Amino acid sequence: MTLSPDELIAPEGPVLVAGGAGYIGSHTVRALEERGVPVLVYDNLSTGHAEAVRAPLIVADLSDRDALRASLTEHKPKAVIHFAAKCYVGESVTDPSKYYRENVTYTWNLLEEMRAAGCMHIVFSSTCATYGDPVEMPITESHPQNPINPYGHTKLHMEHMMKDYSRAYGMSFAALRYFNAAGAAQDASLGEHHEPETHLIPLVLQVAAGKREEILVFGDDYPTRDGSCIRDYIHVEDLADAHLRALATLQGGERQILCNLGTGTGYSVQEMIDKAREVTGHAIPARTVKRREGDPPELVSGGTLARDLLGWIPRRAALEDILRDAWRFHSEHPGGFAR
Ligand code: UDP
């Protein structure tokens, strides 16, 4: 049964949001609060920002089973949304240990403590990186999952764990496979702030703001319309909305949701830079350098599963909207998050 976010069953306890101080987590927390759902954020602040959170915040690690147990038994959340994970492909190649520890074993800790506490619904961040090198385009949920780096491997392990726990212990779960998260809250109160920054849009906007001299385009010899890589950029508020819909759908009785979150439209790096010039009114010098290792030429989501299952339709899919919202956040917080 598909339920809308407005039909979220008022839980007897809060929703615990692990990683709720991070980029997508903080927007989802805000969306829950706007619908009157009580929230408890659990975050070790390793990459998240306390300034992004107005909800009660427990600063703790998912390795801390005592803190996790206390949070679940004292606050009695009815569901968990799990964003807390490492998400850099390059780092996962040089330091896979960190990824297996934090993505796989910490998720195992969380599932174990949820099971013990009788908290049986979980929505979590998966990724299009679980598909690996695409063998067909666009990528639907039935595309083979053959990740090509440790980050993708660990996210696929997380999906497998959820499936096995669901089958054996009756937990229900949603694995949401994001394409490229982008944009910022429309009121500019929340946005993307990583240190160091590696993502295309924030880097392009830093060039527009004069904080960097140029944007490096990683490769112009891909088999795409202009030679640069194509990605499917999805607005962070649309992602947040999908999490609420997934949670409502689990509450409605669905046991297992595995679906892509993308717009179905791809933009090249070059198109992104051109649109950013238009939106910001700045020149944005760009220079082409060699390809970044591990970048497939094109990643675009296909199919209609999220719409059919969750009633989810991206509202801010236009590149212009994504860039406008991100630029407003950057302009109002020139020193980074909440400053
Ligand atoms: N990219 C680029 N220059 C940069 C950062 C990224 O050309 O400084 C390209 C990158 O090769 C990819 C796209 O922009 O094709 C999106 O990269 P990002 O790191 O934002 O997200 P990813 O697709 O790696 O998750």
Boltz pocket constraint, residues with backbone or C-beta under 6 A from the ligand:
constraints:
  - pocket:
      binder: B
      contacts: [[A, 180], [A, 198], [A, 199], [A, 200], [A, 201], [A, 203], [A, 215], [A, 216], [A, 217], [A, 218], [A, 219], [A, 229], [A, 230], [A, 231], [A, 269], [A, 292], [A, 295], [A, 296]]
      max_distance: 6.0
